[in-house]
Amino acid sequence: MRWEVVAWAAVALLLFAAETLAPGAFMLWMGFAAAAVFLGVLLVPGIDLLWQVVAFVVLCFVSIQVYRTWFRGRGRVSDHPTLNRRAAHHLGRVVPVETAIVDGRGRVKIGDAFWVVAGPDLPVGTPVRVTGADGLVLLVEYAGPEHTG
């Protein structure tokens, strides 16, 4: 067996193993590049070492671009999209203003928790609808007279 064939097989296996120890997808795609060079060296004997390394570097760039273009960000859709986003649970909810909104800031009480809100200046008791969140600050708008108690 030729040394370069064994070396590229070892490099590919080491990169695949490194991916399992520190997942992040880049080592996996570099492993694919090393496996491709392994196949090239196995099937076409006599390729100069410099060209093997050049092929590996080029294939690394190409394979990582393939990953970034086609596979990154295409994960599974969660059945709980608001998990770990507490503020998102309240989108669309209508609640009364607990502390008047003055200069764009106030508070509402949802359940047993008080939330800082940002929206138009409104007096205590005015119904507001949660329309979004900026971190832990709920964005609200006037909900209209049909929601008054």
N, CA, C and O atoms as a GROMACS GRO file, in nm:
protein
  596
    1MET      N    1   0.086  -0.119   0.000
    1MET     CA    2   0.000   0.000   0.000
    1MET      C    3   0.090   0.124   0.000
    1MET      O    4   0.190   0.129   0.071
    2ARG      N    5   0.052   0.222  -0.080
    2ARG     CA    6   0.131   0.345  -0.089
    2ARG      C    7   0.105   0.433   0.032
    2ARG      O    8  -0.007   0.437   0.084
    3TRP      N    9   0.208   0.505   0.078
    3TRP     CA   10   0.197   0.585   0.200
    3TRP      C   11   0.097   0.697   0.187
    3TRP      O   12   0.028   0.728   0.285
    4GLU      N   13   0.085   0.761   0.068
    4GLU     CA   14  -0.006   0.874   0.055
    4GLU      C   15  -0.153   0.830   0.062
    4GLU      O   16  -0.238   0.905   0.109
    5VAL      N   17  -0.181   0.708   0.016
    5VAL     CA   18  -0.318   0.656   0.025
    5VAL      C   19  -0.355   0.637   0.171
    5VAL      O   20  -0.463   0.677   0.215
    6VAL      N   21  -0.264   0.576   0.246
    6VAL     CA   22  -0.288   0.554   0.389
    6VAL      C   23  -0.296   0.688   0.463
    6VAL      O   24  -0.380   0.705   0.552
    7ALA      N   25  -0.210   0.781   0.426
    7ALA     CA   26  -0.209   0.911   0.494
    7ALA      C   27  -0.340   0.986   0.474
    7ALA      O   28  -0.395   1.040   0.570
    8TRP      N   29  -0.392   0.989   0.350
    8TRP     CA   30  -0.517   1.061   0.325
    8TRP      C   31  -0.636   0.991   0.390
    8TRP      O   32  -0.729   1.057   0.437
    9ALA      N   33  -0.633   0.859   0.395
    9ALA     CA   34  -0.739   0.785   0.466
    9ALA      C   35  -0.734   0.820   0.615
    9ALA      O   36  -0.838   0.840   0.678
   10ALA      N   37  -0.613   0.827   0.671
   10ALA     CA   38  -0.598   0.862   0.812
   10ALA      C   39  -0.645   1.005   0.839
   10ALA      O   40  -0.711   1.031   0.939
   11VAL      N   41  -0.610   1.097   0.750
   11VAL     CA   42  -0.652   1.236   0.766
   11VAL      C   43  -0.805   1.245   0.764
   11VAL      O   44  -0.864   1.314   0.846
   12ALA      N   45  -0.867   1.175   0.670
   12ALA     CA   46  -1.014   1.177   0.661
   12ALA      C   47  -1.075   1.120   0.789
   12ALA      O   48  -1.168   1.179   0.844
   13LEU      N   49  -1.025   1.007   0.835
   13LEU     CA   50  -1.080   0.946   0.957
   13LEU      C   51  -1.057   1.035   1.078
   13LEU      O   52  -1.145   1.045   1.164
   14LEU      N   53  -0.941   1.099   1.087
   14LEU     CA   54  -0.915   1.189   1.200
   14LEU      C   55  -1.008   1.310   1.198
   14LEU      O   56  -1.056   1.353   1.302
   15LEU      N   57  -1.035   1.363   1.080
   15LEU     CA   58  -1.128   1.477   1.071
   15LEU      C   59  -1.270   1.436   1.107
   15LEU      O   60  -1.341   1.511   1.174
   16PHE      N   61  -1.313   1.317   1.064
   16PHE     CA   62  -1.445   1.267   1.102
   16PHE      C   63  -1.452   1.246   1.253
   16PHE      O   64  -1.553   1.278   1.316
   17ALA      N   65  -1.346   1.192   1.312
   17ALA     CA   66  -1.342   1.172   1.457
   17ALA      C   67  -1.343   1.305   1.531
   17ALA      O   68  -1.410   1.319   1.633
   18ALA      N   69  -1.270   1.402   1.479
   18ALA     CA   70  -1.267   1.535   1.541
   18ALA      C   71  -1.405   1.598   1.539
   18ALA      O   72  -1.443   1.670   1.632
   19GLU      N   73  -1.481   1.573   1.433
   19GLU     CA   74  -1.616   1.628   1.424
   19GLU      C   75  -1.706   1.570   1.533
   19GLU      O   76  -1.791   1.640   1.587
   20THR      N   77  -1.687   1.443   1.565
   20THR     CA   78  -1.770   1.383   1.670
   20THR      C   79  -1.734   1.436   1.807
   20THR      O   80  -1.819   1.442   1.896
   21LEU      N   81  -1.608   1.473   1.827
   21LEU     CA   82  -1.565   1.526   1.956
   21LEU      C   83  -1.600   1.673   1.973
   21LEU      O   84  -1.629   1.718   2.084
   22ALA      N   85  -1.596   1.748   1.865
   22ALA     CA   86  -1.626   1.892   1.869
   22ALA      C   87  -1.717   1.926   1.752
   22ALA      O   88  -1.670   1.982   1.653
   23PRO      N   89  -1.847   1.892   1.762
   23PRO     CA   90  -1.936   1.914   1.648
   23PRO      C   91  -1.948   2.061   1.610
   23PRO      O   92  -1.955   2.148   1.696
   24GLY      N   93  -1.951   2.085   1.483
   24GLY     CA   94  -1.966   2.219   1.431
   24GLY      C   95  -1.975   2.218   1.280
   24GLY      O   96  -1.994   2.323   1.219
   25ALA      N   97  -1.961   2.102   1.220
   25ALA     CA   98  -1.980   2.073   1.078
   25ALA      C   99  -1.858   2.101   0.992
   25ALA      O  100  -1.848   2.043   0.884
   26PHE      N  101  -1.765   2.186   1.032
   26PHE     CA  102  -1.653   2.216   0.944
   26PHE      C  103  -1.557   2.098   0.931
   26PHE      O  104  -1.509   2.071   0.822
   27MET      N  105  -1.530   2.029   1.039
   27MET     CA  106  -1.440   1.914   1.032
   27MET      C  107  -1.500   1.804   0.945
   27MET      O  108  -1.428   1.734   0.873
   28LEU      N  109  -1.631   1.788   0.952
   28LEU     CA  110  -1.698   1.688   0.870
   28LEU      C  111  -1.674   1.715   0.722
   28LEU      O  112  -1.639   1.624   0.647
   29TRP      N  113  -1.693   1.839   0.680
   29TRP     CA  114  -1.679   1.873   0.539
   29TRP      C  115  -1.532   1.871   0.496
   29TRP      O  116  -1.502   1.840   0.381
   30MET      N  117  -1.441   1.903   0.586
   30MET     CA  118  -1.299   1.887   0.556
   30MET      C  119  -1.264   1.739   0.544
   30MET      O  120  -1.179   1.700   0.464
   31GLY      N  121  -1.331   1.656   0.625
   31GLY     CA  122  -1.313   1.512   0.614
   31GLY      C  123  -1.359   1.460   0.479
   31GLY      O  124  -1.295   1.372   0.421
   32PHE      N  125  -1.470   1.516   0.428
   32PHE     CA  126  -1.515   1.478   0.293
   32PHE      C  127  -1.410   1.516   0.190
   32PHE      O  128  -1.385   1.440   0.096
   33ALA      N  129  -1.348   1.634   0.207
   33ALA     CA  130  -1.243   1.676   0.114
   33ALA      C  131  -1.124   1.581   0.120
   33ALA      O  132  -1.068   1.544   0.017
   34ALA      N  133  -1.085   1.541   0.241
   34ALA     CA  134  -0.973   1.447   0.255
   34ALA      C  135  -1.009   1.311   0.195
   34ALA      O  136  -0.924   1.245   0.135
   35ALA      N  137  -1.134   1.269   0.212
   35ALA     CA  138  -1.178   1.142   0.153
   35ALA      C  139  -1.175   1.148   0.001
   35ALA      O  140  -1.141   1.050  -0.065
   36ALA      N  141  -1.211   1.264  -0.055
   36ALA     CA  142  -1.206   1.280  -0.201
   36ALA      C  143  -1.062   1.272  -0.251
   36ALA      O  144  -1.035   1.211  -0.354
   37VAL      N  145  -0.970   1.336  -0.178
   37VAL     CA  146  -0.828   1.328  -0.218
   37VAL      C  147  -0.780   1.184  -0.202
   37VAL      O  148  -0.703   1.136  -0.286
   38PHE      N  149  -0.822   1.116  -0.097
   38PHE     CA  150  -0.788   0.975  -0.078
   38PHE      C  151  -0.830   0.893  -0.200
   38PHE      O  152  -0.752   0.814  -0.253
   39LEU      N  153  -0.954   0.912  -0.245
   39LEU     CA  154  -1.002   0.839  -0.362
   39LEU      C  155  -0.923   0.875  -0.487
   39LEU      O  156  -0.892   0.788  -0.569
   40GLY      N  157  -0.891   1.002  -0.502
   40GLY     CA  158  -0.812   1.044  -0.617
   40GLY      C  159  -0.674   0.982  -0.618
   40GLY      O  160  -0.628   0.936  -0.722
   41VAL      N  161  -0.609   0.980  -0.503
   41VAL     CA  162  -0.475   0.922  -0.493
   41VAL      C  163  -0.481   0.770  -0.510
   41VAL      O  164  -0.389   0.710  -0.566
   42LEU      N  165  -0.588   0.709  -0.463
   42LEU     CA  166  -0.604   0.564  -0.476
   42LEU      C  167  -0.626   0.524  -0.622
   42LEU      O  168  -0.569   0.426  -0.670
   43LEU      N  169  -0.709   0.602  -0.692
   43LEU     CA  170  -0.743   0.566  -0.830
   43LEU      C  171  -0.643   0.615  -0.933
   43LEU      O  172  -0.631   0.556  -1.040
   44VAL      N  173  -0.571   0.724  -0.903
   44VAL     CA  174  -0.475   0.780  -0.997
   44VAL      C  175  -0.338   0.787  -0.929
   44VAL      O  176  -0.304   0.889  -0.869
   45PRO      N  177  -0.260   0.681  -0.937
   45PRO     CA  178  -0.129   0.682  -0.872
   45PRO      C  179  -0.034   0.781  -0.937
   45PRO      O  180  -0.045   0.811  -1.056
   46GLY      N  181   0.058   0.832  -0.859
   46GLY     CA  182   0.161   0.919  -0.912
   46GLY      C  183   0.130   1.067  -0.904
   46GLY      O  184   0.205   1.148  -0.960
   47ILE      N  185   0.022   1.107  -0.836
   47ILE     CA  186  -0.008   1.250  -0.821
   47ILE      C  187   0.094   1.308  -0.724
   47ILE      O  188   0.115   1.253  -0.615
   48ASP      N  189   0.155   1.417  -0.762
   48ASP     CA  190   0.257   1.481  -0.680
   48ASP      C  191   0.195   1.530  -0.548
   48ASP      O  192   0.079   1.571  -0.545
   49LEU      N  193   0.272   1.526  -0.440
   49LEU     CA  194   0.224   1.566  -0.307
   49LEU      C  195   0.174   1.710  -0.306
   49LEU      O  196   0.072   1.740  -0.243
   50LEU      N  197   0.242   1.799  -0.376
   50LEU     CA  198   0.198   1.938  -0.381
   50LEU      C  199   0.057   1.948  -0.439
   50LEU      O  200  -0.026   2.022  -0.386
   51TRP      N  201   0.029   1.874  -0.545
   51TRP     CA  202  -0.104   1.878  -0.607
   51TRP      C  203  -0.209   1.812  -0.519
   51TRP      O  204  -0.326   1.850  -0.522
   52GLN      N  205  -0.167   1.714  -0.440
   52GLN     CA  206  -0.259   1.652  -0.344
   52GLN      C  207  -0.303   1.754  -0.240
   52GLN      O  208  -0.422   1.765  -0.208
   53VAL      N  209  -0.206   1.830  -0.189
   53VAL     CA  210  -0.237   1.931  -0.088
   53VAL      C  211  -0.320   2.043  -0.149
   53VAL      O  212  -0.415   2.091  -0.086
   54VAL      N  213  -0.287   2.085  -0.269
   54VAL     CA  214  -0.366   2.189  -0.337
   54VAL      C  215  -0.510   2.141  -0.356
   54VAL      O  216  -0.605   2.216  -0.333
   55ALA      N  217  -0.526   2.016  -0.399
   55ALA     CA  218  -0.660   1.960  -0.418
   55ALA      C  219  -0.736   1.957  -0.285
   55ALA      O  220  -0.855   1.987  -0.281
   56PHE      N  221  -0.668   1.920  -0.178
   56PHE     CA  222  -0.731   1.916  -0.047
   56PHE      C  223  -0.779   2.054  -0.004
   56PHE      O  224  -0.892   2.070   0.043
   57VAL      N  225  -0.694   2.155  -0.019
   57VAL     CA  226  -0.730   2.291   0.020
   57VAL      C  227  -0.848   2.341  -0.063
   57VAL      O  228  -0.944   2.398  -0.009
   58VAL      N  229  -0.842   2.321  -0.194
   58VAL     CA  230  -0.952   2.366  -0.281
   58VAL      C  231  -1.081   2.292  -0.245
   58VAL      O  232  -1.187   2.353  -0.235
   59LEU      N  233  -1.073   2.160  -0.227
   59LEU     CA  234  -1.191   2.083  -0.191
   59LEU      C  235  -1.246   2.122  -0.055
   59LEU      O  236  -1.367   2.117  -0.034
   60CYS      N  237  -1.159   2.161   0.038
   60CYS     CA  238  -1.207   2.210   0.169
   60CYS      C  239  -1.291   2.336   0.149
   60CYS      O  240  -1.402   2.345   0.202
   61PHE      N  241  -1.240   2.431   0.073
   61PHE     CA  242  -1.316   2.554   0.049
   61PHE      C  243  -1.448   2.524  -0.022
   61PHE      O  244  -1.552   2.578   0.015
   62VAL      N  245  -1.443   2.439  -0.123
   62VAL     CA  246  -1.565   2.407  -0.198
   62VAL      C  247  -1.665   2.336  -0.108
   62VAL      O  248  -1.783   2.371  -0.108
   63SER      N  249  -1.620   2.236  -0.033
   63SER     CA  250  -1.714   2.159   0.050
   63SER      C  251  -1.774   2.245   0.161
   63SER      O  252  -1.892   2.231   0.193
   64ILE      N  253  -1.696   2.334   0.219
   64ILE     CA  254  -1.750   2.422   0.322
   64ILE      C  255  -1.850   2.521   0.262
   64ILE      O  256  -1.950   2.555   0.325
   65GLN      N  257  -1.824   2.567   0.140
   65GLN     CA  258  -1.922   2.655   0.074
   65GLN      C  259  -2.051   2.580   0.041
   65GLN      O  260  -2.160   2.636   0.051
   66VAL      N  261  -2.038   2.453   0.003
   66VAL     CA  262  -2.157   2.371  -0.020
   66VAL      C  263  -2.237   2.360   0.109
   66VAL      O  264  -2.359   2.375   0.109
   67TYR      N  265  -2.168   2.335   0.220
   67TYR     CA  266  -2.235   2.327   0.350
   67TYR      C  267  -2.305   2.458   0.383
   67TYR      O  268  -2.423   2.458   0.420
   68ARG      N  269  -2.234   2.570   0.370
   68ARG     CA  270  -2.291   2.699   0.407
   68ARG      C  271  -2.409   2.738   0.317
   68ARG      O  272  -2.504   2.801   0.363
   69THR      N  273  -2.403   2.700   0.190
   69THR     CA  274  -2.509   2.736   0.096
   69THR      C  275  -2.631   2.646   0.109
   69THR      O  276  -2.744   2.695   0.108
   70TRP      N  277  -2.610   2.516   0.122
   70TRP     CA  278  -2.720   2.422   0.110
   70TRP      C  279  -2.768   2.362   0.242
   70TRP      O  280  -2.884   2.323   0.251
   71PHE      N  281  -2.683   2.354   0.342
   71PHE     CA  282  -2.721   2.280   0.461
   71PHE      C  283  -2.732   2.365   0.588
   71PHE      O  284  -2.808   2.330   0.678
   72ARG      N  285  -2.660   2.473   0.597
   72ARG     CA  286  -2.662   2.555   0.717
   72ARG      C  287  -2.796   2.623   0.732
   72ARG      O  288  -2.849   2.679   0.635
   73GLY      N  289  -2.852   2.619   0.851
   73GLY     CA  290  -2.977   2.686   0.878
   73GLY      C  291  -3.100   2.613   0.828
   73GLY      O  292  -3.210   2.667   0.832
   74ARG      N  293  -3.083   2.492   0.781
   74ARG     CA  294  -3.198   2.414   0.734
   74ARG      C  295  -3.230   2.303   0.833
   74ARG      O  296  -3.256   2.189   0.795
   75GLY      N  297  -3.227   2.338   0.960
   75GLY     CA  298  -3.257   2.241   1.064
   75GLY      C  299  -3.405   2.211   1.070
   75GLY      O  300  -3.485   2.267   0.996
   76ARG      N  301  -3.438   2.121   1.158
   76ARG     CA  302  -3.578   2.084   1.175
   76ARG      C  303  -3.656   2.201   1.232
   76ARG      O  304  -3.604   2.282   1.308
   77VAL      N  305  -3.782   2.207   1.193
   77VAL     CA  306  -3.871   2.307   1.247
   77VAL      C  307  -3.920   2.256   1.382
   77VAL      O  308  -3.968   2.143   1.393
   78SER      N  309  -3.906   2.339   1.483
   78SER     CA  310  -3.942   2.298   1.618
   78SER      C  311  -4.094   2.293   1.634
   78SER      O  312  -4.166   2.373   1.576
   79ASP      N  313  -4.140   2.196   1.714
   79ASP     CA  314  -4.282   2.191   1.746
   79ASP      C  315  -4.314   2.286   1.861
   79ASP      O  316  -4.431   2.303   1.897
   80HIS      N  317  -4.210   2.346   1.920
   80HIS     CA  318  -4.225   2.448   2.026
   80HIS      C  319  -4.140   2.569   1.989
   80HIS      O  320  -4.034   2.590   2.049
   81PRO      N  321  -4.182   2.649   1.891
   81PRO     CA  322  -4.097   2.758   1.843
   81PRO      C  323  -4.069   2.867   1.946
   81PRO      O  324  -3.974   2.942   1.930
   82THR      N  325  -4.150   2.877   2.052
   82THR     CA  326  -4.127   2.981   2.151
   82THR      C  327  -4.053   2.927   2.274
   82THR      O  328  -4.037   2.999   2.373
   83LEU      N  329  -4.007   2.803   2.269
   83LEU     CA  330  -3.932   2.746   2.380
   83LEU      C  331  -3.808   2.830   2.407
   83LEU      O  332  -3.735   2.865   2.314
   84ASN      N  333  -3.784   2.863   2.531
   84ASN     CA  334  -3.672   2.946   2.575
   84ASN      C  335  -3.682   3.090   2.526
   84ASN      O  336  -3.583   3.162   2.525
   85ARG      N  337  -3.799   3.130   2.484
   85ARG     CA  338  -3.825   3.269   2.446
   85ARG      C  339  -3.952   3.310   2.520
   85ARG      O  340  -4.060   3.318   2.461
   86ARG      N  341  -3.937   3.338   2.649
   86ARG     CA  342  -4.053   3.363   2.736
   86ARG      C  343  -4.141   3.475   2.684
   86ARG      O  344  -4.264   3.465   2.687
   87ALA      N  345  -4.080   3.581   2.636
   87ALA     CA  346  -4.159   3.696   2.592
   87ALA      C  347  -4.246   3.658   2.472
   87ALA      O  348  -4.356   3.712   2.457
   88ALA      N  349  -4.200   3.569   2.387
   88ALA     CA  350  -4.276   3.531   2.268
   88ALA      C  351  -4.404   3.457   2.302
   88ALA      O  352  -4.496   3.452   2.221
   89HIS      N  353  -4.412   3.400   2.421
   89HIS     CA  354  -4.534   3.330   2.463
   89HIS      C  355  -4.652   3.426   2.475
   89HIS      O  356  -4.768   3.384   2.467
   90HIS      N  357  -4.625   3.553   2.492
   90HIS     CA  358  -4.730   3.651   2.520
   90HIS      C  359  -4.777   3.728   2.396
   90HIS      O  360  -4.863   3.816   2.407
   91LEU      N  361  -4.722   3.697   2.279
   91LEU     CA  362  -4.761   3.769   2.158
   91LEU      C  363  -4.911   3.756   2.134
   91LEU      O  364  -4.966   3.646   2.138
   92GLY      N  365  -4.976   3.869   2.110
   92GLY     CA  366  -5.120   3.871   2.083
   92GLY      C  367  -5.206   3.883   2.208
   92GLY      O  368  -5.325   3.910   2.197
   93ARG      N  369  -5.149   3.863   2.324
   93ARG     CA  370  -5.226   3.869   2.449
   93ARG      C  371  -5.265   4.014   2.478
   93ARG      O  372  -5.186   4.106   2.455
   94VAL      N  373  -5.386   4.035   2.530
   94VAL     CA  374  -5.434   4.167   2.568
   94VAL      C  375  -5.439   4.172   2.720
   94VAL      O  376  -5.503   4.088   2.784
   95VAL      N  377  -5.371   4.271   2.777
   95VAL     CA  378  -5.365   4.287   2.923
   95VAL      C  379  -5.377   4.434   2.958
   95VAL      O  380  -5.346   4.520   2.875
   96PRO      N  381  -5.422   4.465   3.080
   96PRO     CA  382  -5.430   4.607   3.121
   96PRO      C  383  -5.293   4.658   3.165
   96PRO      O  384  -5.209   4.583   3.215
   97VAL      N  385  -5.272   4.788   3.145
   97VAL     CA  386  -5.149   4.852   3.190
   97VAL      C  387  -5.152   4.857   3.343
   97VAL      O  388  -5.249   4.903   3.402
   98GLU      N  389  -5.046   4.810   3.406
   98GLU     CA  390  -5.036   4.807   3.552
   98GLU      C  391  -4.972   4.936   3.606
   98GLU      O  392  -5.020   4.994   3.703
   99THR      N  393  -4.865   4.979   3.541
   99THR     CA  394  -4.799   5.106   3.573
   99THR      C  395  -4.804   5.189   3.445
   99THR      O  396  -4.760   5.142   3.340
  100ALA      N  397  -4.855   5.310   3.454
  100ALA     CA  398  -4.876   5.394   3.334
  100ALA      C  399  -4.753   5.395   3.244
  100ALA      O  400  -4.639   5.398   3.291
  101ILE      N  401  -4.779   5.393   3.115
  101ILE     CA  402  -4.669   5.403   3.018
  101ILE      C  403  -4.640   5.551   2.998
  101ILE      O  404  -4.722   5.624   2.943
  102VAL      N  405  -4.523   5.593   3.043
  102VAL     CA  406  -4.480   5.732   3.035
  102VAL      C  407  -4.346   5.734   2.963
  102VAL      O  408  -4.256   5.656   2.994
  103ASP      N  409  -4.333   5.823   2.868
  103ASP     CA  410  -4.212   5.832   2.785
  103ASP      C  411  -4.179   5.698   2.720
  103ASP      O  412  -4.063   5.662   2.704
  104GLY      N  413  -4.285   5.623   2.684
  104GLY     CA  414  -4.267   5.499   2.612
  104GLY      C  415  -4.239   5.376   2.696
  104GLY      O  416  -4.221   5.267   2.641
  105ARG      N  417  -4.236   5.391   2.832
  105ARG     CA  418  -4.207   5.276   2.919
  105ARG      C  419  -4.312   5.264   3.027
  105ARG      O  420  -4.360   5.364   3.081
  106GLY      N  421  -4.347   5.141   3.059
  106GLY     CA  422  -4.442   5.113   3.165
  106GLY      C  423  -4.432   4.967   3.206
  106GLY      O  424  -4.333   4.900   3.177
  107ARG      N  425  -4.538   4.917   3.275
  107ARG     CA  426  -4.538   4.778   3.319
  107ARG      C  427  -4.677   4.719   3.305
  107ARG      O  428  -4.778   4.788   3.318
  108VAL      N  429  -4.678   4.589   3.279
  108VAL     CA  430  -4.802   4.513   3.281
  108VAL      C  431  -4.778   4.390   3.368
  108VAL      O  432  -4.664   4.351   3.393
  109LYS      N  433  -4.888   4.330   3.414
  109LYS     CA  434  -4.877   4.207   3.491
  109LYS      C  435  -4.942   4.096   3.409
  109LYS      O  436  -5.058   4.105   3.371
  110ILE      N  437  -4.866   3.993   3.383
  110ILE     CA  438  -4.916   3.876   3.311
  110ILE      C  439  -4.894   3.756   3.403
  110ILE      O  440  -4.781   3.720   3.434
  111GLY      N  441  -5.004   3.696   3.444
  111GLY     CA  442  -4.993   3.586   3.541
  111GLY      C  443  -4.942   3.642   3.672
  111GLY      O  444  -5.000   3.735   3.728
  112ASP      N  445  -4.833   3.587   3.722
  112ASP     CA  446  -4.775   3.636   3.846
  112ASP      C  447  -4.647   3.715   3.823
  112ASP      O  448  -4.572   3.740   3.917
  113ALA      N  449  -4.620   3.754   3.698
  113ALA     CA  450  -4.497   3.825   3.666
  113ALA      C  451  -4.527   3.964   3.610
  113ALA      O  452  -4.624   3.984   3.538
  114PHE      N  453  -4.442   4.058   3.646
  114PHE     CA  454  -4.449   4.192   3.590
  114PHE      C  455  -4.352   4.202   3.474
  114PHE      O  456  -4.239   4.153   3.481
  115TRP      N  457  -4.398   4.265   3.367
  115TRP     CA  458  -4.316   4.282   3.248
  115TRP      C  459  -4.302   4.430   3.216
  115TRP      O  460  -4.400   4.505   3.224
  116VAL      N  461  -4.182   4.473   3.179
  116VAL     CA  462  -4.160   4.608   3.131
  116VAL      C  463  -4.213   4.612   2.988
  116VAL      O  464  -4.188   4.521   2.909
  117VAL      N  465  -4.285   4.717   2.956
  117VAL     CA  466  -4.341   4.731   2.822
  117VAL      C  467  -4.295   4.861   2.758
  117VAL      O  468  -4.262   4.958   2.826
  118ALA      N  469  -4.292   4.860   2.627
  118ALA     CA  470  -4.260   4.980   2.549
  118ALA      C  471  -4.374   5.002   2.451
  118ALA      O  472  -4.417   4.910   2.382
  119GLY      N  473  -4.422   5.124   2.448
  119GLY     CA  474  -4.532   5.156   2.358
  119GLY      C  475  -4.576   5.300   2.377
  119GLY      O  476  -4.506   5.379   2.440
  120PRO      N  477  -4.693   5.335   2.323
  120PRO     CA  478  -4.742   5.472   2.335
  120PRO      C  479  -4.780   5.502   2.481
  120PRO      O  480  -4.820   5.412   2.555
  121ASP      N  481  -4.768   5.628   2.520
  121ASP     CA  482  -4.804   5.667   2.657
  121ASP      C  483  -4.953   5.640   2.680
  121ASP      O  484  -5.039   5.686   2.605
  122LEU      N  485  -4.981   5.562   2.787
  122LEU     CA  486  -5.119   5.524   2.819
  122LEU      C  487  -5.136   5.521   2.970
  122LEU      O  488  -5.040   5.491   3.042
  123PRO      N  489  -5.257   5.552   3.020
  123PRO     CA  490  -5.280   5.549   3.165
  123PRO      C  491  -5.300   5.406   3.216
  123PRO      O  492  -5.319   5.312   3.140
  124VAL      N  493  -5.297   5.394   3.350
  124VAL     CA  494  -5.320   5.267   3.417
  124VAL      C  495  -5.457   5.212   3.378
  124VAL      O  496  -5.554   5.287   3.367
  125GLY      N  497  -5.464   5.081   3.357
  125GLY     CA  498  -5.590   5.015   3.325
  125GLY      C  499  -5.623   5.007   3.178
  125GLY      O  500  -5.716   4.936   3.140
  126THR      N  501  -5.551   5.078   3.094
  126THR     CA  502  -5.577   5.076   2.950
  126THR      C  503  -5.537   4.940   2.893
  126THR      O  504  -5.428   4.891   2.922
  127PRO      N  505  -5.624   4.878   2.812
  127PRO     CA  506  -5.587   4.749   2.753
  127PRO      C  507  -5.484   4.767   2.642
  127PRO      O  508  -5.497   4.854   2.556
  128VAL      N  509  -5.381   4.683   2.645
  128VAL     CA  510  -5.277   4.685   2.542
  128VAL      C  511  -5.258   4.543   2.488
  128VAL      O  512  -5.278   4.445   2.559
  129ARG      N  513  -5.221   4.536   2.364
  129ARG     CA  514  -5.193   4.408   2.299
  129ARG      C  515  -5.043   4.395   2.282
  129ARG      O  516  -4.977   4.488   2.235
  130VAL      N  517  -4.989   4.279   2.319
  130VAL     CA  518  -4.846   4.252   2.302
  130VAL      C  519  -4.822   4.220   2.155
  130VAL      O  520  -4.880   4.125   2.101
  131THR      N  521  -4.737   4.300   2.090
  131THR     CA  522  -4.712   4.284   1.946
  131THR      C  523  -4.573   4.231   1.915
  131THR      O  524  -4.546   4.192   1.801
  132GLY      N  525  -4.486   4.231   2.014
  132GLY     CA  526  -4.350   4.184   1.990
  132GLY      C  527  -4.269   4.190   2.117
  132GLY      O  528  -4.322   4.216   2.225
  133ALA      N  529  -4.142   4.164   2.102
  133ALA     CA  530  -4.052   4.167   2.217
  133ALA      C  531  -3.915   4.214   2.173
  133ALA      O  532  -3.869   4.182   2.063
  134ASP      N  533  -3.851   4.289   2.259
  134ASP     CA  534  -3.713   4.332   2.238
  134ASP      C  535  -3.637   4.286   2.361
  134ASP      O  536  -3.628   4.358   2.460
  135GLY      N  537  -3.582   4.165   2.355
  135GLY     CA  538  -3.522   4.104   2.473
  135GLY      C  539  -3.632   4.069   2.570
  135GLY      O  540  -3.721   3.990   2.538
  136LEU      N  541  -3.627   4.126   2.690
  136LEU     CA  542  -3.730   4.101   2.790
  136LEU      C  543  -3.830   4.216   2.801
  136LEU      O  544  -3.910   4.219   2.895
  137VAL      N  545  -3.825   4.308   2.708
  137VAL     CA  546  -3.921   4.419   2.705
  137VAL      C  547  -4.029   4.385   2.602
  137VAL      O  548  -3.999   4.358   2.486
  138LEU      N  549  -4.154   4.386   2.648
  138LEU     CA  550  -4.265   4.358   2.557
  138LEU      C  551  -4.303   4.484   2.481
  138LEU      O  552  -4.311   4.592   2.541
  139LEU      N  553  -4.325   4.473   2.354
  139LEU     CA  554  -4.371   4.585   2.271
  139LEU      C  555  -4.523   4.577   2.265
  139LEU      O  556  -4.579   4.473   2.232
  140VAL      N  557  -4.590   4.688   2.297
  140VAL     CA  558  -4.736   4.687   2.305
  140VAL      C  559  -4.796   4.800   2.223
  140VAL      O  560  -4.729   4.897   2.188
  141GLU      N  561  -4.926   4.784   2.194
  141GLU     CA  562  -5.003   4.888   2.128
  141GLU      C  563  -5.140   4.893   2.195
  141GLU      O  564  -5.183   4.798   2.260
  142TYR      N  565  -5.206   5.006   2.180
  142TYR     CA  566  -5.340   5.023   2.236
  142TYR      C  567  -5.433   4.918   2.175
  142TYR      O  568  -5.436   4.901   2.053
  143ALA      N  569  -5.509   4.848   2.260
  143ALA     CA  570  -5.594   4.740   2.213
  143ALA      C  571  -5.735   4.786   2.178
  143ALA      O  572  -5.812   4.709   2.121
  144GLY      N  573  -5.770   4.908   2.210
  144GLY     CA  574  -5.902   4.960   2.173
  144GLY      C  575  -6.006   4.942   2.281
  144GLY      O  576  -5.986   4.865   2.375
  145PRO      N  577  -6.117   5.015   2.267
  145PRO     CA  578  -6.219   5.015   2.373
  145PRO      C  579  -6.294   4.884   2.385
  145PRO      O  580  -6.357   4.859   2.488
  146GLU      N  581  -6.292   4.797   2.283
  146GLU     CA  582  -6.366   4.673   2.291
  146GLU      C  583  -6.309   4.576   2.394
  146GLU      O  584  -6.373   4.476   2.429
  147HIS      N  585  -6.188   4.606   2.443
  147HIS     CA  586  -6.124   4.518   2.541
  147HIS      C  587  -6.132   4.572   2.684
  147HIS      O  588  -6.073   4.513   2.775
  148THR      N  589  -6.203   4.682   2.706
  148THR     CA  590  -6.211   4.736   2.840
  148THR      C  591  -6.305   4.649   2.924
  148THR      O  592  -6.402   4.593   2.875
  149GLY      N  593  -6.271   4.640   3.053
  149GLY     CA  594  -6.338   4.548   3.140
  149GLY      C  595  -6.464   4.592   3.195
  149GLY      O  596  -6.527   4.519   3.270
   0.00000   0.00000   0.00000
